[in-house]
Amino acid sequence: MTKGKPYYCEKIINLSRIKEKENQHRITVQLITYNGPHNPPYDLYIVDFIAGSSIGSNNNPYNAKIIKIDSKKNISIDAAKKLCGK
């Protein structure tokens, strides 16, 4: 997803239960990638996935399935700081 780039400022932006009787949730997270010691270019990723007990196999019952990945390349340092709340 991030092609091996380090990332920071990861945060959950949405969390909702999918099935009431099962431990299954839809989660949306955002993170920002960078190069070197927090140097640009900064890329914003928003990842939407489902996690829960009925997604995995019997050997690994808790797993996740990525639904969608959105990215915005080369965001400004000001935009990165705003998204991180700094």
Backbone as JSON Lines, residues from 0, in Angstrom:
{"i":0,"aa":"M","n":[0.82,-1.19,0.0],"ca":[0.0,0.0,0.0],"c":[0.87,1.26,0.0]}
{"i":1,"aa":"T","n":[1.79,1.38,0.94],"ca":[2.64,2.57,1.0],"c":[3.96,2.36,0.26]}
{"i":2,"aa":"K","n":[4.11,1.21,-0.36],"ca":[5.31,0.88,-1.14],"c":[6.59,0.99,-0.31]}
{"i":3,"aa":"G","n":[6.49,0.58,0.95],"ca":[7.66,0.56,1.83],"c":[8.03,1.9,2.45]}
{"i":4,"aa":"K","n":[7.29,2.95,2.14],"ca":[7.58,4.26,2.73],"c":[7.16,4.27,4.2]}
{"i":5,"aa":"P","n":[7.95,4.94,5.04],"ca":[7.52,5.1,6.43],"c":[6.31,6.02,6.5]}
{"i":6,"aa":"Y","n":[5.56,5.91,7.57],"ca":[4.38,6.76,7.72],"c":[4.22,7.21,9.17]}
{"i":7,"aa":"Y","n":[3.41,8.23,9.34],"ca":[3.12,8.76,10.67],"c":[1.73,9.37,10.65]}
{"i":8,"aa":"C","n":[1.31,9.87,11.76],"ca":[0.04,10.56,11.9],"c":[-1.14,9.66,11.53]}
{"i":9,"aa":"E","n":[-1.0,8.37,11.84],"ca":[-2.1,7.46,11.55],"c":[-3.21,7.69,12.57]}
{"i":10,"aa":"K","n":[-4.44,7.69,12.07],"ca":[-5.58,7.85,12.97],"c":[-6.82,7.2,12.38]}
{"i":11,"aa":"I","n":[-7.67,6.73,13.26],"ca":[-8.95,6.16,12.85],"c":[-9.91,7.32,12.63]}
{"i":12,"aa":"I","n":[-10.5,7.38,11.44],"ca":[-11.44,8.46,11.16],"c":[-12.89,7.97,11.13]}
{"i":13,"aa":"N","n":[-13.08,6.65,11.09],"ca":[-14.43,6.09,11.19],"c":[-14.34,4.65,11.68]}
{"i":14,"aa":"L","n":[-15.26,4.28,12.54],"ca":[-15.33,2.92,13.07],"c":[-16.8,2.6,13.29]}
{"i":15,"aa":"S","n":[-17.27,1.52,12.65],"ca":[-18.67,1.14,12.82],"c":[-18.81,-0.38,12.81]}
{"i":16,"aa":"R","n":[-19.74,-0.88,13.61],"ca":[-20.01,-2.32,13.67],"c":[-20.85,-2.67,12.45]}
{"i":17,"aa":"I","n":[-20.48,-3.78,11.8],"ca":[-21.21,-4.24,10.61],"c":[-22.33,-5.18,11.01]}
{"i":18,"aa":"K","n":[-21.99,-6.2,11.77],"ca":[-22.98,-7.18,12.18],"c":[-23.13,-7.13,13.69]}
{"i":19,"aa":"E","n":[-24.34,-6.99,14.15],"ca":[-24.6,-6.79,15.57],"c":[-24.13,-7.96,16.43]}
{"i":20,"aa":"K","n":[-24.33,-9.19,15.98],"ca":[-24.0,-10.35,16.82],"c":[-22.59,-10.88,16.57]}
{"i":21,"aa":"E","n":[-21.88,-10.34,15.61],"ca":[-20.52,-10.78,15.33],"c":[-19.55,-9.65,15.61]}
{"i":22,"aa":"N","n":[-18.33,-10.02,15.89],"ca":[-17.29,-9.03,16.15],"c":[-16.68,-8.62,14.81]}
{"i":23,"aa":"Q","n":[-17.44,-7.84,14.04],"ca":[-16.99,-7.42,12.71],"c":[-17.24,-5.92,12.56]}
{"i":24,"aa":"H","n":[-16.19,-5.2,12.15],"ca":[-16.27,-3.74,12.07],"c":[-15.72,-3.24,10.75]}
{"i":25,"aa":"R","n":[-16.26,-2.11,10.3],"ca":[-15.71,-1.39,9.15],"c":[-14.91,-0.23,9.73]}
{"i":26,"aa":"I","n":[-13.66,-0.13,9.3],"ca":[-12.73,0.86,9.86],"c":[-12.12,1.67,8.72]}
{"i":27,"aa":"T","n":[-12.06,2.97,8.92],"ca":[-11.39,3.85,7.96],"c":[-10.27,4.56,8.7]}
{"i":28,"aa":"V","n":[-9.06,4.45,8.17],"ca":[-7.9,5.09,8.78],"c":[-7.24,6.01,7.76]}
{"i":29,"aa":"Q","n":[-6.53,6.99,8.27],"ca":[-5.71,7.84,7.39],"c":[-4.29,7.84,7.92]}
{"i":30,"aa":"L","n":[-3.35,7.97,7.01],"ca":[-1.94,8.08,7.39],"c":[-1.22,8.89,6.33]}
{"i":31,"aa":"I","n":[-0.07,9.38,6.7],"ca":[0.74,10.21,5.8],"c":[2.11,9.57,5.67]}
{"i":32,"aa":"T","n":[2.54,9.35,4.44],"ca":[3.88,8.81,4.2],"c":[4.85,9.96,4.0]}
{"i":33,"aa":"Y","n":[6.12,9.64,4.18],"ca":[7.18,10.64,4.01],"c":[8.45,9.94,3.55]}
{"i":34,"aa":"N","n":[9.46,10.71,3.19],"ca":[10.78,10.19,2.82],"c":[11.8,10.65,3.83]}
{"i":35,"aa":"G","n":[12.77,9.82,4.09],"ca":[13.85,10.22,5.0],"c":[13.32,10.58,6.37]}
{"i":36,"aa":"P","n":[14.02,11.45,7.09],"ca":[13.58,11.84,8.43],"c":[12.43,12.85,8.37]}
{"i":37,"aa":"H","n":[11.25,12.37,8.01],"ca":[10.03,13.18,7.89],"c":[10.16,14.27,6.82]}
{"i":38,"aa":"N","n":[10.81,13.93,5.71],"ca":[10.97,14.87,4.59],"c":[9.92,14.62,3.51]}
{"i":39,"aa":"P","n":[9.59,15.66,2.74],"ca":[8.65,15.49,1.64],"c":[9.26,14.59,0.56]}
{"i":40,"aa":"P","n":[8.45,14.08,-0.35],"ca":[7.03,14.38,-0.53],"c":[6.16,13.64,0.48]}
{"i":41,"aa":"Y","n":[5.07,14.28,0.86],"ca":[4.1,13.69,1.77],"c":[2.91,13.2,0.95]}
{"i":42,"aa":"D","n":[2.49,11.97,1.2],"ca":[1.33,11.41,0.51],"c":[0.3,11.01,1.56]}
{"i":43,"aa":"L","n":[-0.94,11.35,1.31],"ca":[-2.04,11.02,2.21],"c":[-2.72,9.75,1.71]}
{"i":44,"aa":"Y","n":[-2.9,8.79,2.6],"ca":[-3.62,7.55,2.3],"c":[-4.83,7.44,3.21]}
{"i":45,"aa":"I","n":[-5.95,7.08,2.64],"ca":[-7.16,6.77,3.41],"c":[-7.53,5.34,3.05]}
{"i":46,"aa":"V","n":[-7.54,4.48,4.06],"ca":[-7.74,3.04,3.86],"c":[-9.04,2.63,4.56]}
{"i":47,"aa":"D","n":[-9.89,1.97,3.81],"ca":[-11.17,1.48,4.32],"c":[-11.1,-0.04,4.33]}
{"i":48,"aa":"F","n":[-11.33,-0.66,5.49],"ca":[-11.25,-2.12,5.56],"c":[-12.26,-2.68,6.56]}
{"i":49,"aa":"I","n":[-12.48,-3.98,6.44],"ca":[-13.35,-4.71,7.37],"c":[-12.46,-5.62,8.19]}
{"i":50,"aa":"A","n":[-12.67,-5.62,9.49],"ca":[-11.91,-6.49,10.39],"c":[-12.89,-7.22,11.28]}
{"i":51,"aa":"G","n":[-12.56,-8.48,11.58],"ca":[-13.42,-9.21,12.49],"c":[-13.26,-10.7,12.42]}
{"i":52,"aa":"S","n":[-13.99,-11.38,13.28],"ca":[-13.82,-12.82,13.46],"c":[-14.27,-13.63,12.26]}
{"i":53,"aa":"S","n":[-15.25,-13.21,11.5],"ca":[-15.73,-14.04,10.38],"c":[-14.97,-13.77,9.08]}
{"i":54,"aa":"I","n":[-14.0,-12.88,9.09],"ca":[-13.22,-12.57,7.9],"c":[-12.1,-13.58,7.71]}
{"i":55,"aa":"G","n":[-11.48,-14.02,8.8],"ca":[-10.3,-14.88,8.73],"c":[-10.62,-16.36,8.58]}
{"i":56,"aa":"S","n":[-9.57,-17.16,8.6],"ca":[-9.7,-18.61,8.51],"c":[-9.79,-19.2,9.92]}
{"i":57,"aa":"N","n":[-9.94,-20.51,10.01],"ca":[-9.97,-21.17,11.33],"c":[-8.64,-21.04,12.06]}
{"i":58,"aa":"N","n":[-7.53,-21.0,11.31],"ca":[-6.21,-20.87,11.93],"c":[-5.95,-19.45,12.42]}
{"i":59,"aa":"N","n":[-6.51,-18.48,11.75],"ca":[-6.32,-17.08,12.11],"c":[-7.69,-16.4,12.04]}
{"i":60,"aa":"P","n":[-8.52,-16.56,13.08],"ca":[-9.89,-16.09,13.0],"c":[-10.05,-14.56,12.95]}
{"i":61,"aa":"Y","n":[-9.07,-13.82,13.4],"ca":[-9.18,-12.36,13.35],"c":[-8.3,-11.85,12.23]}
{"i":62,"aa":"N","n":[-8.92,-11.27,11.26],"ca":[-8.21,-10.83,10.07],"c":[-8.88,-9.59,9.53]}
{"i":63,"aa":"A","n":[-8.34,-9.05,8.44],"ca":[-8.9,-7.85,7.84],"c":[-8.92,-7.99,6.33]}
{"i":64,"aa":"K","n":[-9.86,-7.3,5.72],"ca":[-9.98,-7.28,4.27],"c":[-10.07,-5.82,3.83]}
{"i":65,"aa":"I","n":[-9.13,-5.39,3.0],"ca":[-9.13,-4.02,2.5],"c":[-10.22,-3.87,1.46]}
{"i":66,"aa":"I","n":[-11.03,-2.84,1.61],"ca":[-12.12,-2.56,0.68],"c":[-11.69,-1.53,-0.34]}
{"i":67,"aa":"K","n":[-11.02,-0.47,0.14],"ca":[-10.71,0.65,-0.73],"c":[-9.5,1.41,-0.19]}
{"i":68,"aa":"I","n":[-8.67,1.89,-1.1],"ca":[-7.54,2.75,-0.73],"c":[-7.6,3.99,-1.61]}
{"i":69,"aa":"D","n":[-7.67,5.14,-0.99],"ca":[-7.59,6.41,-1.71],"c":[-6.27,7.06,-1.33]}
{"i":70,"aa":"S","n":[-5.65,7.71,-2.28],"ca":[-4.4,8.41,-1.97],"c":[-4.36,9.76,-2.68]}
{"i":71,"aa":"K","n":[-3.67,10.66,-2.05],"ca":[-3.44,11.98,-2.63],"c":[-1.94,12.22,-2.53]}
{"i":72,"aa":"K","n":[-1.29,12.33,-3.66],"ca":[0.16,12.45,-3.71],"c":[0.61,13.9,-3.51]}
{"i":73,"aa":"N","n":[1.78,14.04,-2.92],"ca":[2.47,15.33,-2.78],"c":[1.62,16.41,-2.11]}
{"i":74,"aa":"I","n":[1.07,16.09,-0.94],"ca":[0.36,17.14,-0.21],"c":[1.39,18.07,0.42]}
{"i":75,"aa":"S","n":[0.99,19.29,0.67],"ca":[1.92,20.29,1.21],"c":[2.21,19.98,2.69]}
{"i":76,"aa":"I","n":[3.3,20.55,3.17],"ca":[3.64,20.38,4.59],"c":[2.56,21.01,5.48]}
{"i":77,"aa":"D","n":[1.97,22.1,5.01],"ca":[0.89,22.74,5.78],"c":[-0.33,21.82,5.87]}
{"i":78,"aa":"A","n":[-0.66,21.15,4.75],"ca":[-1.79,20.22,4.76],"c":[-1.49,19.03,5.67]}
{"i":79,"aa":"A","n":[-0.25,18.54,5.64],"ca":[0.14,17.41,6.5],"c":[0.02,17.82,7.97]}
{"i":80,"aa":"K","n":[0.49,18.99,8.32],"ca":[0.41,19.46,9.7],"c":[-1.05,19.62,10.15]}
{"i":81,"aa":"K","n":[-1.88,20.14,9.25],"ca":[-3.3,20.32,9.59],"c":[-3.98,18.97,9.82]}
{"i":82,"aa":"L","n":[-3.69,17.98,8.96],"ca":[-4.28,16.66,9.12],"c":[-3.8,15.98,10.4]}
{"i":83,"aa":"C","n":[-2.59,16.3,10.83],"ca":[-2.03,15.72,12.05],"c":[-2.42,16.5,13.3]}
{"i":84,"aa":"G","n":[-3.08,17.62,13.11],"ca":[-3.48,18.42,14.28],"c":[-2.33,19.17,14.9]}
{"i":85,"aa":"K","n":[-1.33,19.52,14.09],"ca":[-0.16,20.25,14.63],"c":[-0.16,21.67,14.13]}
